[in-house]
Every structure is written in structure tokens, then in C-alpha cells.
Amino acid sequence: MSLAELQKEALGLPDERALLAASLLHTLSSPDTEISDDEVLQRDSDLAEGRVTEISHETFVRRVESER
């Protein structure tokens, strides 16, 4: 069965689509989001020493969304 055929069949499912999607997402590996203690300390030092400037959460979210 091709991907297109499988997708067509899956789209034909009523509420089971959500269960299928959740189970498929669960099988994917997580992106590497681990940050080491050393990196946290370096970023804190960079901020304290003025090598970087702080931004608001709203600015951060806006920048992330604009990159998508």
C-alpha cells in the first residue's frame, strides 16, 4: 500500500484518526532538547557580563513563530 493510499484510508476514519495520529507521533524520537549545566552557566554568564541582551517571552515567541 502506498503512502497516498494509506493516507486516504486514514482520513476516512472517524474518531480513530486522532488515536492513530497520537500513536504514530508517540513512536517518533524526541528532538534533542537537553541543555547541559555548563551551557546554562555559560548563558547566565553571557547575560550577566552584557555579551548578550535579554528579550521578553513575547519577543521570543514572535521570533520562533516567524521562523516557522
mmCIF file of the N, C-alpha and C atoms, coordinates in Angstrom:
data_MODEL
# 
_entry.id   MODEL 
# 
loop_
_atom_site.group_PDB 
_atom_site.id 
_atom_site.type_symbol 
_atom_site.label_atom_id 
_atom_site.label_alt_id 
_atom_site.label_comp_id 
_atom_site.label_asym_id 
_atom_site.label_entity_id 
_atom_site.label_seq_id 
_atom_site.pdbx_PDB_ins_code 
_atom_site.Cartn_x 
_atom_site.Cartn_y 
_atom_site.Cartn_z 
_atom_site.occupancy 
_atom_site.B_iso_or_equiv 
_atom_site.pdbx_formal_charge 
_atom_site.auth_seq_id 
_atom_site.auth_comp_id 
_atom_site.auth_asym_id 
_atom_site.auth_atom_id 
_atom_site.pdbx_PDB_model_num 
ATOM 1   N N  . MET A 1 1  ? 0.853   -1.177 0.000  1.00 0.00 ? 1  MET A N  1 
ATOM 2   C CA . MET A 1 1  ? 0.000   0.000  0.000  1.00 0.00 ? 1  MET A CA 1 
ATOM 3   C C  . MET A 1 1  ? 0.898   1.240  0.000  1.00 0.00 ? 1  MET A C  1 
ATOM 4   N N  . SER A 1 2  ? 0.593   2.174  -0.871 1.00 0.00 ? 2  SER A N  1 
ATOM 5   C CA . SER A 1 2  ? 1.390   3.395  -0.965 1.00 0.00 ? 2  SER A CA 1 
ATOM 6   C C  . SER A 1 2  ? 1.012   4.368  0.156  1.00 0.00 ? 2  SER A C  1 
ATOM 7   N N  . LEU A 1 3  ? 1.852   5.358  0.347  1.00 0.00 ? 3  LEU A N  1 
ATOM 8   C CA . LEU A 1 3  ? 1.579   6.380  1.360  1.00 0.00 ? 3  LEU A CA 1 
ATOM 9   C C  . LEU A 1 3  ? 0.277   7.112  1.044  1.00 0.00 ? 3  LEU A C  1 
ATOM 10  N N  . ALA A 1 4  ? 0.056   7.426  -0.217 1.00 0.00 ? 4  ALA A N  1 
ATOM 11  C CA . ALA A 1 4  ? -1.174  8.123  -0.614 1.00 0.00 ? 4  ALA A CA 1 
ATOM 12  C C  . ALA A 1 4  ? -2.405  7.283  -0.300 1.00 0.00 ? 4  ALA A C  1 
ATOM 13  N N  . GLU A 1 5  ? -2.316  5.979  -0.558 1.00 0.00 ? 5  GLU A N  1 
ATOM 14  C CA . GLU A 1 5  ? -3.440  5.083  -0.266 1.00 0.00 ? 5  GLU A CA 1 
ATOM 15  C C  . GLU A 1 5  ? -3.671  4.978  1.235  1.00 0.00 ? 5  GLU A C  1 
ATOM 16  N N  . LEU A 1 6  ? -2.601  4.878  1.975  1.00 0.00 ? 6  LEU A N  1 
ATOM 17  C CA . LEU A 1 6  ? -2.701  4.790  3.424  1.00 0.00 ? 6  LEU A CA 1 
ATOM 18  C C  . LEU A 1 6  ? -3.296  6.065  4.012  1.00 0.00 ? 6  LEU A C  1 
ATOM 19  N N  . GLN A 1 7  ? -2.854  7.202  3.479  1.00 0.00 ? 7  GLN A N  1 
ATOM 20  C CA . GLN A 1 7  ? -3.391  8.480  3.943  1.00 0.00 ? 7  GLN A CA 1 
ATOM 21  C C  . GLN A 1 7  ? -4.883  8.585  3.635  1.00 0.00 ? 7  GLN A C  1 
ATOM 22  N N  . LYS A 1 8  ? -5.281  8.166  2.460  1.00 0.00 ? 8  LYS A N  1 
ATOM 23  C CA . LYS A 1 8  ? -6.701  8.217  2.078  1.00 0.00 ? 8  LYS A CA 1 
ATOM 24  C C  . LYS A 1 8  ? -7.527  7.356  3.022  1.00 0.00 ? 8  LYS A C  1 
ATOM 25  N N  . GLU A 1 9  ? -7.044  6.148  3.330  1.00 0.00 ? 9  GLU A N  1 
ATOM 26  C CA . GLU A 1 9  ? -7.745  5.260  4.256  1.00 0.00 ? 9  GLU A CA 1 
ATOM 27  C C  . GLU A 1 9  ? -7.825  5.885  5.651  1.00 0.00 ? 9  GLU A C  1 
ATOM 28  N N  . ALA A 1 10 ? -6.714  6.443  6.115  1.00 0.00 ? 10 ALA A N  1 
ATOM 29  C CA . ALA A 1 10 ? -6.684  7.033  7.455  1.00 0.00 ? 10 ALA A CA 1 
ATOM 30  C C  . ALA A 1 10 ? -7.629  8.225  7.551  1.00 0.00 ? 10 ALA A C  1 
ATOM 31  N N  . LEU A 1 11 ? -7.677  9.033  6.499  1.00 0.00 ? 11 LEU A N  1 
ATOM 32  C CA . LEU A 1 11 ? -8.577  10.191 6.506  1.00 0.00 ? 11 LEU A CA 1 
ATOM 33  C C  . LEU A 1 11 ? -10.038 9.781  6.517  1.00 0.00 ? 11 LEU A C  1 
ATOM 34  N N  . GLY A 1 12 ? -10.312 8.570  6.090  1.00 0.00 ? 12 GLY A N  1 
ATOM 35  C CA . GLY A 1 12 ? -11.679 8.063  6.097  1.00 0.00 ? 12 GLY A CA 1 
ATOM 36  C C  . GLY A 1 12 ? -12.143 7.590  7.460  1.00 0.00 ? 12 GLY A C  1 
ATOM 37  N N  . LEU A 1 13 ? -11.214 7.482  8.404  1.00 0.00 ? 13 LEU A N  1 
ATOM 38  C CA . LEU A 1 13 ? -11.592 7.048  9.749  1.00 0.00 ? 13 LEU A CA 1 
ATOM 39  C C  . LEU A 1 13 ? -12.252 8.191  10.496 1.00 0.00 ? 13 LEU A C  1 
ATOM 40  N N  . PRO A 1 14 ? -13.277 7.902  11.289 1.00 0.00 ? 14 PRO A N  1 
ATOM 41  C CA . PRO A 1 14 ? -13.868 8.994  12.084 1.00 0.00 ? 14 PRO A CA 1 
ATOM 42  C C  . PRO A 1 14 ? -12.960 9.341  13.266 1.00 0.00 ? 14 PRO A C  1 
ATOM 43  N N  . ASP A 1 15 ? -13.404 9.117  14.457 1.00 0.00 ? 15 ASP A N  1 
ATOM 44  C CA . ASP A 1 15 ? -12.649 9.499  15.655 1.00 0.00 ? 15 ASP A CA 1 
ATOM 45  C C  . ASP A 1 15 ? -11.335 8.733  15.812 1.00 0.00 ? 15 ASP A C  1 
ATOM 46  N N  . GLU A 1 16 ? -11.213 7.603  15.173 1.00 0.00 ? 16 GLU A N  1 
ATOM 47  C CA . GLU A 1 16 ? -9.993  6.821  15.294 1.00 0.00 ? 16 GLU A CA 1 
ATOM 48  C C  . GLU A 1 16 ? -8.784  7.522  14.700 1.00 0.00 ? 16 GLU A C  1 
ATOM 49  N N  . ARG A 1 17 ? -9.007  8.538  13.855 1.00 0.00 ? 17 ARG A N  1 
ATOM 50  C CA . ARG A 1 17 ? -7.892  9.291  13.271 1.00 0.00 ? 17 ARG A CA 1 
ATOM 51  C C  . ARG A 1 17 ? -7.014  9.879  14.359 1.00 0.00 ? 17 ARG A C  1 
ATOM 52  N N  . ALA A 1 18 ? -7.632  10.435 15.399 1.00 0.00 ? 18 ALA A N  1 
ATOM 53  C CA . ALA A 1 18 ? -6.870  11.049 16.488 1.00 0.00 ? 18 ALA A CA 1 
ATOM 54  C C  . ALA A 1 18 ? -6.043  10.000 17.216 1.00 0.00 ? 18 ALA A C  1 
ATOM 55  N N  . LEU A 1 19 ? -6.623  8.838  17.460 1.00 0.00 ? 19 LEU A N  1 
ATOM 56  C CA . LEU A 1 19 ? -5.875  7.770  18.132 1.00 0.00 ? 19 LEU A CA 1 
ATOM 57  C C  . LEU A 1 19 ? -4.709  7.292  17.275 1.00 0.00 ? 19 LEU A C  1 
ATOM 58  N N  . LEU A 1 20 ? -4.944  7.172  15.970 1.00 0.00 ? 20 LEU A N  1 
ATOM 59  C CA . LEU A 1 20 ? -3.883  6.766  15.060 1.00 0.00 ? 20 LEU A CA 1 
ATOM 60  C C  . LEU A 1 20 ? -2.769  7.805  15.037 1.00 0.00 ? 20 LEU A C  1 
ATOM 61  N N  . ALA A 1 21 ? -3.137  9.071  14.924 1.00 0.00 ? 21 ALA A N  1 
ATOM 62  C CA . ALA A 1 21 ? -2.138  10.143 14.898 1.00 0.00 ? 21 ALA A CA 1 
ATOM 63  C C  . ALA A 1 21 ? -1.322  10.161 16.185 1.00 0.00 ? 21 ALA A C  1 
ATOM 64  N N  . ALA A 1 22 ? -1.995  10.031 17.317 1.00 0.00 ? 22 ALA A N  1 
ATOM 65  C CA . ALA A 1 22 ? -1.292  10.040 18.606 1.00 0.00 ? 22 ALA A CA 1 
ATOM 66  C C  . ALA A 1 22 ? -0.335  8.865  18.720 1.00 0.00 ? 22 ALA A C  1 
ATOM 67  N N  . SER A 1 23 ? -0.768  7.695  18.285 1.00 0.00 ? 23 SER A N  1 
ATOM 68  C CA . SER A 1 23 ? 0.106   6.528  18.392 1.00 0.00 ? 23 SER A CA 1 
ATOM 69  C C  . SER A 1 23 ? 1.301   6.650  17.449 1.00 0.00 ? 23 SER A C  1 
ATOM 70  N N  . LEU A 1 24 ? 1.100   7.231  16.269 1.00 0.00 ? 24 LEU A N  1 
ATOM 71  C CA . LEU A 1 24 ? 2.217   7.436  15.344 1.00 0.00 ? 24 LEU A CA 1 
ATOM 72  C C  . LEU A 1 24 ? 3.195   8.478  15.888 1.00 0.00 ? 24 LEU A C  1 
ATOM 73  N N  . LEU A 1 25 ? 2.670   9.569  16.422 1.00 0.00 ? 25 LEU A N  1 
ATOM 74  C CA . LEU A 1 25 ? 3.543   10.595 16.997 1.00 0.00 ? 25 LEU A CA 1 
ATOM 75  C C  . LEU A 1 25 ? 4.351   10.049 18.166 1.00 0.00 ? 25 LEU A C  1 
ATOM 76  N N  . HIS A 1 26 ? 3.731   9.179  18.937 1.00 0.00 ? 26 HIS A N  1 
ATOM 77  C CA . HIS A 1 26 ? 4.401   8.597  20.104 1.00 0.00 ? 26 HIS A CA 1 
ATOM 78  C C  . HIS A 1 26 ? 5.618   7.760  19.698 1.00 0.00 ? 26 HIS A C  1 
ATOM 79  N N  . THR A 1 27 ? 5.601   7.215  18.491 1.00 0.00 ? 27 THR A N  1 
ATOM 80  C CA . THR A 1 27 ? 6.713   6.365  18.048 1.00 0.00 ? 27 THR A CA 1 
ATOM 81  C C  . THR A 1 27 ? 7.907   7.164  17.535 1.00 0.00 ? 27 THR A C  1 
ATOM 82  N N  . LEU A 1 28 ? 7.714   8.467  17.287 1.00 0.00 ? 28 LEU A N  1 
ATOM 83  C CA . LEU A 1 28 ? 8.818   9.291  16.790 1.00 0.00 ? 28 LEU A CA 1 
ATOM 84  C C  . LEU A 1 28 ? 9.761   9.642  17.927 1.00 0.00 ? 28 LEU A C  1 
ATOM 85  N N  . SER A 1 29 ? 11.040  9.737  17.611 1.00 0.00 ? 29 SER A N  1 
ATOM 86  C CA . SER A 1 29 ? 12.002  10.117 18.640 1.00 0.00 ? 29 SER A CA 1 
ATOM 87  C C  . SER A 1 29 ? 11.866  11.599 18.936 1.00 0.00 ? 29 SER A C  1 
ATOM 88  N N  . SER A 1 30 ? 12.151  11.951 20.157 1.00 0.00 ? 30 SER A N  1 
ATOM 89  C CA . SER A 1 30 ? 12.077  13.344 20.587 1.00 0.00 ? 30 SER A CA 1 
ATOM 90  C C  . SER A 1 30 ? 13.261  14.119 20.041 1.00 0.00 ? 30 SER A C  1 
ATOM 91  N N  . PRO A 1 31 ? 13.046  15.393 19.727 1.00 0.00 ? 31 PRO A N  1 
ATOM 92  C CA . PRO A 1 31 ? 14.191  16.197 19.306 1.00 0.00 ? 31 PRO A CA 1 
ATOM 93  C C  . PRO A 1 31 ? 15.145  16.377 20.485 1.00 0.00 ? 31 PRO A C  1 
ATOM 94  N N  . ASP A 1 32 ? 16.395  16.573 20.187 1.00 0.00 ? 32 ASP A N  1 
ATOM 95  C CA . ASP A 1 32 ? 17.396  16.735 21.244 1.00 0.00 ? 32 ASP A CA 1 
ATOM 96  C C  . ASP A 1 32 ? 17.216  18.105 21.891 1.00 0.00 ? 32 ASP A C  1 
ATOM 97  N N  . THR A 1 33 ? 16.582  18.123 23.046 1.00 0.00 ? 33 THR A N  1 
ATOM 98  C CA . THR A 1 33 ? 16.322  19.379 23.741 1.00 0.00 ? 33 THR A CA 1 
ATOM 99  C C  . THR A 1 33 ? 17.079  19.480 25.056 1.00 0.00 ? 33 THR A C  1 
ATOM 100 N N  . GLU A 1 34 ? 17.991  18.561 25.278 1.00 0.00 ? 34 GLU A N  1 
ATOM 101 C CA . GLU A 1 34 ? 18.762  18.586 26.516 1.00 0.00 ? 34 GLU A CA 1 
ATOM 102 C C  . GLU A 1 34 ? 19.765  19.732 26.492 1.00 0.00 ? 34 GLU A C  1 
ATOM 103 N N  . ILE A 1 35 ? 19.840  20.478 27.567 1.00 0.00 ? 35 ILE A N  1 
ATOM 104 C CA . ILE A 1 35 ? 20.814  21.550 27.717 1.00 0.00 ? 35 ILE A CA 1 
ATOM 105 C C  . ILE A 1 35 ? 21.661  21.221 28.932 1.00 0.00 ? 35 ILE A C  1 
ATOM 106 N N  . SER A 1 36 ? 22.961  21.213 28.748 1.00 0.00 ? 36 SER A N  1 
ATOM 107 C CA . SER A 1 36 ? 23.862  20.847 29.836 1.00 0.00 ? 36 SER A CA 1 
ATOM 108 C C  . SER A 1 36 ? 23.943  21.959 30.882 1.00 0.00 ? 36 SER A C  1 
ATOM 109 N N  . ASP A 1 37 ? 24.361  21.593 32.075 1.00 0.00 ? 37 ASP A N  1 
ATOM 110 C CA . ASP A 1 37 ? 24.575  22.578 33.135 1.00 0.00 ? 37 ASP A CA 1 
ATOM 111 C C  . ASP A 1 37 ? 25.619  23.605 32.710 1.00 0.00 ? 37 ASP A C  1 
ATOM 112 N N  . ASP A 1 38 ? 26.653  23.141 31.983 1.00 0.00 ? 38 ASP A N  1 
ATOM 113 C CA . ASP A 1 38 ? 27.697  24.056 31.516 1.00 0.00 ? 38 ASP A CA 1 
ATOM 114 C C  . ASP A 1 38 ? 27.130  25.115 30.582 1.00 0.00 ? 38 ASP A C  1 
ATOM 115 N N  . GLU A 1 39 ? 26.214  24.705 29.698 1.00 0.00 ? 39 GLU A N  1 
ATOM 116 C CA . GLU A 1 39 ? 25.609  25.667 28.782 1.00 0.00 ? 39 GLU A CA 1 
ATOM 117 C C  . GLU A 1 39 ? 24.749  26.671 29.537 1.00 0.00 ? 39 GLU A C  1 
ATOM 118 N N  . VAL A 1 40 ? 24.009  26.208 30.528 1.00 0.00 ? 40 VAL A N  1 
ATOM 119 C CA . VAL A 1 40 ? 23.182  27.111 31.335 1.00 0.00 ? 40 VAL A CA 1 
ATOM 120 C C  . VAL A 1 40 ? 24.067  28.139 32.032 1.00 0.00 ? 40 VAL A C  1 
ATOM 121 N N  . LEU A 1 41 ? 25.167  27.671 32.638 1.00 0.00 ? 41 LEU A N  1 
ATOM 122 C CA . LEU A 1 41 ? 26.088  28.584 33.330 1.00 0.00 ? 41 LEU A CA 1 
ATOM 123 C C  . LEU A 1 41 ? 26.716  29.575 32.358 1.00 0.00 ? 41 LEU A C  1 
ATOM 124 N N  . GLN A 1 42 ? 27.081  29.108 31.154 1.00 0.00 ? 42 GLN A N  1 
ATOM 125 C CA . GLN A 1 42 ? 27.672  29.999 30.153 1.00 0.00 ? 42 GLN A CA 1 
ATOM 126 C C  . GLN A 1 42 ? 26.677  31.061 29.711 1.00 0.00 ? 42 GLN A C  1 
ATOM 127 N N  . ARG A 1 43 ? 25.438  30.659 29.481 1.00 0.00 ? 43 ARG A N  1 
ATOM 128 C CA . ARG A 1 43 ? 24.415  31.625 29.059 1.00 0.00 ? 43 ARG A CA 1 
ATOM 129 C C  . ARG A 1 43 ? 24.146  32.647 30.167 1.00 0.00 ? 43 ARG A C  1 
ATOM 130 N N  . ASP A 1 44 ? 24.114  32.185 31.411 1.00 0.00 ? 44 ASP A N  1 
ATOM 131 C CA . ASP A 1 44 ? 23.914  33.086 32.546 1.00 0.00 ? 44 ASP A CA 1 
ATOM 132 C C  . ASP A 1 44 ? 25.065  34.081 32.637 1.00 0.00 ? 44 ASP A C  1 
ATOM 133 N N  . SER A 1 45 ? 26.281  33.580 32.455 1.00 0.00 ? 45 SER A N  1 
ATOM 134 C CA . SER A 1 45 ? 27.463  34.446 32.484 1.00 0.00 ? 45 SER A CA 1 
ATOM 135 C C  . SER A 1 45 ? 27.418  35.461 31.344 1.00 0.00 ? 45 SER A C  1 
ATOM 136 N N  . ASP A 1 46 ? 27.054  35.008 30.138 1.00 0.00 ? 46 ASP A N  1 
ATOM 137 C CA . ASP A 1 46 ? 26.956  35.913 28.990 1.00 0.00 ? 46 ASP A CA 1 
ATOM 138 C C  . ASP A 1 46 ? 25.974  37.034 29.268 1.00 0.00 ? 46 ASP A C  1 
ATOM 139 N N  . LEU A 1 47 ? 24.856  36.723 29.882 1.00 0.00 ? 47 LEU A N  1 
ATOM 140 C CA . LEU A 1 47 ? 23.851  37.730 30.210 1.00 0.00 ? 47 LEU A CA 1 
ATOM 141 C C  . LEU A 1 47 ? 24.377  38.692 31.269 1.00 0.00 ? 47 LEU A C  1 
ATOM 142 N N  . ALA A 1 48 ? 24.982  38.143 32.327 1.00 0.00 ? 48 ALA A N  1 
ATOM 143 C CA . ALA A 1 48 ? 25.499  38.971 33.417 1.00 0.00 ? 48 ALA A CA 1 
ATOM 144 C C  . ALA A 1 48 ? 26.621  39.897 32.952 1.00 0.00 ? 48 ALA A C  1 
ATOM 145 N N  . GLU A 1 49 ? 27.445  39.429 32.029 1.00 0.00 ? 49 GLU A N  1 
ATOM 146 C CA . GLU A 1 49 ? 28.584  40.215 31.534 1.00 0.00 ? 49 GLU A CA 1 
ATOM 147 C C  . GLU A 1 49 ? 28.213  41.161 30.396 1.00 0.00 ? 49 GLU A C  1 
ATOM 148 N N  . GLY A 1 50 ? 26.951  41.112 29.942 1.00 0.00 ? 50 GLY A N  1 
ATOM 149 C CA . GLY A 1 50 ? 26.500  42.011 28.889 1.00 0.00 ? 50 GLY A CA 1 
ATOM 150 C C  . GLY A 1 50 ? 26.886  41.580 27.485 1.00 0.00 ? 50 GLY A C  1 
ATOM 151 N N  . ARG A 1 51 ? 27.318  40.342 27.313 1.00 0.00 ? 51 ARG A N  1 
ATOM 152 C CA . ARG A 1 51 ? 27.673  39.848 25.976 1.00 0.00 ? 51 ARG A CA 1 
ATOM 153 C C  . ARG A 1 51 ? 26.427  39.554 25.138 1.00 0.00 ? 51 ARG A C  1 
ATOM 154 N N  . VAL A 1 52 ? 25.311  39.367 25.796 1.00 0.00 ? 52 VAL A N  1 
ATOM 155 C CA . VAL A 1 52 ? 24.020  39.175 25.131 1.00 0.00 ? 52 VAL A CA 1 
ATOM 156 C C  . VAL A 1 52 ? 22.995  40.039 25.839 1.00 0.00 ? 52 VAL A C  1 
ATOM 157 N N  . THR A 1 53 ? 21.888  40.299 25.152 1.00 0.00 ? 53 THR A N  1 
ATOM 158 C CA . THR A 1 53 ? 20.824  41.080 25.786 1.00 0.00 ? 53 THR A CA 1 
ATOM 159 C C  . THR A 1 53 ? 19.589  40.209 25.971 1.00 0.00 ? 53 THR A C  1 
ATOM 160 N N  . GLU A 1 54 ? 18.880  40.501 27.003 1.00 0.00 ? 54 GLU A N  1 
ATOM 161 C CA . GLU A 1 54 ? 17.671  39.761 27.338 1.00 0.00 ? 54 GLU A CA 1 
ATOM 162 C C  . GLU A 1 54 ? 16.526  40.192 26.435 1.00 0.00 ? 54 GLU A C  1 
ATOM 163 N N  . ILE A 1 55 ? 15.649  39.240 26.087 1.00 0.00 ? 55 ILE A N  1 
ATOM 164 C CA . ILE A 1 55 ? 14.443  39.567 25.342 1.00 0.00 ? 55 ILE A CA 1 
ATOM 165 C C  . ILE A 1 55 ? 13.240  39.038 26.121 1.00 0.00 ? 55 ILE A C  1 
ATOM 166 N N  . SER A 1 56 ? 12.086  39.614 25.862 1.00 0.00 ? 56 SER A N  1 
ATOM 167 C CA . SER A 1 56 ? 10.866  39.175 26.550 1.00 0.00 ? 56 SER A CA 1 
ATOM 168 C C  . SER A 1 56 ? 10.390  37.848 25.978 1.00 0.00 ? 56 SER A C  1 
ATOM 169 N N  . HIS A 1 57 ? 9.548   37.189 26.736 1.00 0.00 ? 57 HIS A N  1 
ATOM 170 C CA . HIS A 1 57 ? 8.962   35.929 26.273 1.00 0.00 ? 57 HIS A CA 1 
ATOM 171 C C  . HIS A 1 57 ? 8.152   36.167 25.006 1.00 0.00 ? 57 HIS A C  1 
ATOM 172 N N  . GLU A 1 58 ? 7.419   37.267 24.971 1.00 0.00 ? 58 GLU A N  1 
ATOM 173 C CA . GLU A 1 58 ? 6.601   37.584 23.805 1.00 0.00 ? 58 GLU A CA 1 
ATOM 174 C C  . GLU A 1 58 ? 7.468   37.753 22.550 1.00 0.00 ? 58 GLU A C  1 
ATOM 175 N N  . THR A 1 59 ? 8.616   38.417 22.697 1.00 0.00 ? 59 THR A N  1 
ATOM 176 C CA . THR A 1 59 ? 9.530   38.595 21.574 1.00 0.00 ? 59 THR A CA 1 
ATOM 177 C C  . THR A 1 59 ? 10.078  37.253 21.121 1.00 0.00 ? 59 THR A C  1 
ATOM 178 N N  . PHE A 1 60 ? 10.438  36.401 22.068 1.00 0.00 ? 60 PHE A N  1 
ATOM 179 C CA . PHE A 1 60 ? 10.946  35.073 21.750 1.00 0.00 ? 60 PHE A CA 1 
ATOM 180 C C  . PHE A 1 60 ? 9.917   34.282 20.949 1.00 0.00 ? 60 PHE A C  1 
ATOM 181 N N  . VAL A 1 61 ? 8.679   34.255 21.448 1.00 0.00 ? 61 VAL A N  1 
ATOM 182 C CA . VAL A 1 61 ? 7.609   33.508 20.773 1.00 0.00 ? 61 VAL A CA 1 
ATOM 183 C C  . VAL A 1 61 ? 7.374   34.064 19.371 1.00 0.00 ? 61 VAL A C  1 
ATOM 184 N N  . ARG A 1 62 ? 7.356   35.375 19.231 1.00 0.00 ? 62 ARG A N  1 
ATOM 185 C CA . ARG A 1 62 ? 7.131   36.011 17.938 1.00 0.00 ? 62 ARG A CA 1 
ATOM 186 C C  . ARG A 1 62 ? 8.248   35.616 16.947 1.00 0.00 ? 62 ARG A C  1 
ATOM 187 N N  . ARG A 1 63 ? 9.497   35.602 17.416 1.00 0.00 ? 63 ARG A N  1 
ATOM 188 C CA . ARG A 1 63 ? 10.617  35.230 16.541 1.00 0.00 ? 63 ARG A CA 1 
ATOM 189 C C  . ARG A 1 63 ? 10.533  33.760 16.123 1.00 0.00 ? 63 ARG A C  1 
ATOM 190 N N  . VAL A 1 64 ? 10.196  32.890 17.074 1.00 0.00 ? 64 VAL A N  1 
ATOM 191 C CA . VAL A 1 64 ? 10.074  31.465 16.750 1.00 0.00 ? 64 VAL A CA 1 
ATOM 192 C C  . VAL A 1 64 ? 8.967   31.257 15.731 1.00 0.00 ? 64 VAL A C  1 
ATOM 193 N N  . GLU A 1 65 ? 7.833   31.890 15.943 1.00 0.00 ? 65 GLU A N  1 
ATOM 194 C CA . GLU A 1 65 ? 6.709   31.736 15.025 1.00 0.00 ? 65 GLU A CA 1 
ATOM 195 C C  . GLU A 1 65 ? 7.025   32.277 13.635 1.00 0.00 ? 65 GLU A C  1 
ATOM 196 N N  . SER A 1 66 ? 7.817   33.348 13.570 1.00 0.00 ? 66 SER A N  1 
ATOM 197 C CA . SER A 1 66 ? 8.143   33.928 12.257 1.00 0.00 ? 66 SER A CA 1 
ATOM 198 C C  . SER A 1 66 ? 9.115   33.045 11.490 1.00 0.00 ? 66 SER A C  1 
ATOM 199 N N  . GLU A 1 67 ? 9.869   32.195 12.181 1.00 0.00 ? 67 GLU A N  1 
ATOM 200 C CA . GLU A 1 67 ? 10.824  31.307 11.524 1.00 0.00 ? 67 GLU A CA 1 
ATOM 201 C C  . GLU A 1 67 ? 10.158  30.024 11.028 1.00 0.00 ? 67 GLU A C  1 
ATOM 202 N N  . ARG A 1 68 ? 8.947   29.761 11.438 1.00 0.00 ? 68 ARG A N  1 
ATOM 203 C CA . ARG A 1 68 ? 8.253   28.539 11.016 1.00 0.00 ? 68 ARG A CA 1 
ATOM 204 C C  . ARG A 1 68 ? 7.692   28.652 9.640  1.00 0.00 ? 68 ARG A C  1 
# 
